């Protein structure tokens, strides 16, 4: 194995371990605890002033143990929110004004119909994660969808939304990683 391939393999192993530990912490939370924390995360997102007053915000549909951001529709307005739709080739797009939702490739609800919003048109992107560090880096679920999408959303404010239990002391960023500017948990928000 060449030196850069060894480094990449070591990095993947490290990220896999970090992902596993963060997911264990997230799954250890009880359903009621997650629901209460999700509500606080939504309030913190809406009241923090981090999200621009105008423009489309790309949110996300939660997996069973992720923060549920559904309350943002009532707090920000349904017309301000877009949701990700993924494709088998690794692409992701933001969709606003969806006709409804159906289960996507990973069992996550995705928009049906609707209007595609170009990444450069987004005012903010709320980013999910398996784990995050205080400097705005994240470990995702391993598909790389946000890693490919975030560089295209140049003007958007990037905000990680996660439970505080998902915090990791340090994540070594890779060349393609785009850090978030802010992190919002049930405990509040802070600048990365």
C-alpha positions in Angstrom: 0.0 0.0 0.0 1.3 3.5 -0.9 1.8 6.0 1.9 -1.3 8.2 1.0 -3.5 5.0 0.7 -2.3 4.0 4.2 -3.2 7.4 5.6 -6.6 7.3 4.0 -7.3 3.8 5.3 -6.2 4.9 8.8 -8.5 7.9 8.6 -11.4 5.8 7.6 -10.8 3.4 10.5 -10.6 6.4 12.9 -13.8 7.9 11.5 -15.6 4.6 11.7 -14.6 4.3 15.4 -15.7 7.9 16.1 -19.0 7.3 14.2 -19.7 4.1 16.2 -19.0 5.8 19.5 -21.2 8.8 18.7 -24.0 6.6 17.4 -23.9 4.6 20.6 -24.3 7.7 22.6 -27.2 8.9 20.5 -29.0 5.6 20.6 -28.5 5.4 24.4 -30.9 8.3 24.8 -34.4 7.3 25.5 -37.2 8.1 23.1 -38.8 10.7 25.4 -35.4 12.2 26.1 -34.7 12.5 22.3 -38.2 14.0 21.7 -37.7 16.7 24.4 -34.1 17.5 23.2 -35.4 17.7 19.6 -37.9 20.3 20.6 -35.2 22.3 22.4 -32.9 22.1 19.3 -35.7 23.4 17.1 -36.3 26.3 19.5 -32.6 27.1 19.7 -32.3 27.0 15.8 -35.3 29.4 15.4 -34.5 31.8 18.3 -30.7 31.9 17.9 -30.6 34.4 15.1 -28.1 32.1 13.2 -30.6 31.4 10.4 -31.1 34.3 8.0 -34.5 36.0 8.3 -35.2 35.4 4.6 -34.3 32.7 2.1 -34.6 28.9 1.9 -33.2 26.8 4.7 -32.2 23.2 3.9 -33.3 21.1 6.9 -33.3 17.3 7.1 -35.7 14.5 7.8 -34.6 12.6 10.9 -33.6 9.0 11.0 -35.3 7.2 14.1 -32.6 8.3 16.6 -31.6 11.7 15.1 -32.9 15.1 16.2 -36.4 15.5 14.8 -36.6 19.0 13.2 -40.3 18.8 12.2 -41.2 21.6 14.6 -39.2 24.0 12.4 -42.1 24.1 10.0 -44.2 25.9 12.6 -41.3 28.0 13.9 -39.8 29.2 10.6 -42.7 28.6 8.2 -43.1 25.6 5.8 -42.4 27.9 2.8 -38.9 28.6 4.0 -37.8 24.9 4.3 -36.3 22.5 1.8 -35.4 18.9 2.3 -32.7 16.6 0.8 -33.5 14.1 -2.0 -30.7 11.7 -2.7 -29.7 9.7 -5.7 -27.9 6.4 -6.2 -25.0 8.1 -7.9 -24.2 10.0 -4.7 -25.8 13.3 -5.6 -28.2 15.2 -3.3 -30.5 18.0 -4.1 -32.6 20.5 -2.0 -36.4 20.3 -2.7 -38.8 23.0 -1.5 -42.6 23.0 -1.8 -42.8 19.2 -1.8 -46.1 17.4 -2.7 -45.4 15.0 0.1 -42.8 12.6 1.4 -41.9 8.9 0.8 -39.2 6.6 2.1 -35.9 7.0 0.2 -33.0 4.7 -0.4 -31.8 4.7 3.2 -35.3 4.5 4.8 -35.2 8.3 5.4 -38.3 10.3 4.3 -37.5 12.3 1.1 -39.6 14.9 -0.7 -41.8 13.9 -3.6 -42.3 16.4 -6.4 -41.7 20.0 -5.4 -39.2 22.6 -6.7 -35.4 22.0 -6.8 -33.5 24.8 -5.1 -29.9 25.3 -6.4 -27.2 25.1 -3.6 -26.1 28.6 -4.3 -29.7 29.9 -3.6 -29.8 28.5 0.0 -29.6 30.9 2.9 -28.6 28.1 5.3 -28.0 24.4 5.5 -28.8 22.5 8.7 -26.4 19.5 8.7 -27.1 16.2 10.4 -24.2 14.1 11.8 -23.3 11.0 13.6 -20.9 13.0 15.7 -19.4 16.5 15.8 -16.4 18.4 17.3 -16.5 21.9 18.8 -14.6 23.3 15.8 -17.5 22.5 13.4 -16.2 19.2 11.9 -18.5 16.3 11.7 -18.5 12.6 11.1 -21.5 11.6 8.9 -23.0 8.3 8.2 -20.4 7.4 5.6 -22.3 8.1 2.3 -20.5 11.4 1.7 -23.7 13.2 0.4 -23.1 16.4 2.5 -19.4 16.2 1.8 -20.2 16.6 -1.9 -23.1 19.1 -1.4 -21.8 21.6 1.1 -19.0 23.0 -1.1 -21.7 24.0 -3.7 -23.7 25.9 -1.0 -21.0 28.6 -0.7 -23.2 31.4 0.5 -25.3 29.3 3.0 -24.7 29.5 6.7 -23.8 25.9 7.8 -25.2 24.8 11.1 -24.8 21.3 12.7 -28.0 20.2 14.6 -27.2 17.4 17.0 -27.7 16.1 20.5 -25.0 17.2 22.9 -24.3 13.5 23.6 -22.9 13.3 20.0 -20.0 15.6 20.7 -16.6 14.1 20.0 -13.4 15.7 21.4 -11.5 15.9 18.1 -12.1 15.0 14.5 -9.2 15.1 12.1 -10.6 16.9 9.0 -10.0 15.6 5.5 -9.2 17.8 2.5 -12.9 17.6 1.3 -14.5 18.4 4.7 -16.4 21.7 5.0 -16.8 22.7 8.6 -20.0 24.2 10.0 -19.9 27.7 11.3 -22.3 27.0 14.2 -23.5 24.0 16.3 -26.9 23.8 17.8 -27.8 21.2 20.5 -30.5 21.0 23.1 -28.2 22.9 25.5 -27.9 26.0 23.2 -25.7 27.1 20.3 -22.1 28.1 19.9 -19.8 29.3 17.2 -17.5 26.6 15.8 
